[in-house]
């Protein structure tokens, strides 16, 4: 699925999305998308969006899951 990042500066076709803790930012949780298999020298990850709480990040992940389940093949915009 194609996802446009929260900052609207990147359009990424992700293969995996995780919720990760963000240390040192006022927004404490990130949705991180992996856009290709990781290699030894590159993680191939991008922050899709930043959220104040883990619950907010999981709610956004649930919205992405629902779009995938509906078979939506367009671009998902992170809120």
Number of C-alpha atoms within 10 A of each C-alpha: 16 15 19 18 22 16 13 13 8 12 15 19 14 18 12 13 18 15 20 15 17 15 10 7 11 10 15 16 22 25 24 20 22 19 17 14 11 11 8 5 6 9 12 13 17 17 18 25 22 26 21 14 14 17 12 14 21 17 12 17 17 12 15 19 12 12 16 14 9 9 10 12 10 11 14 18 16 18 14
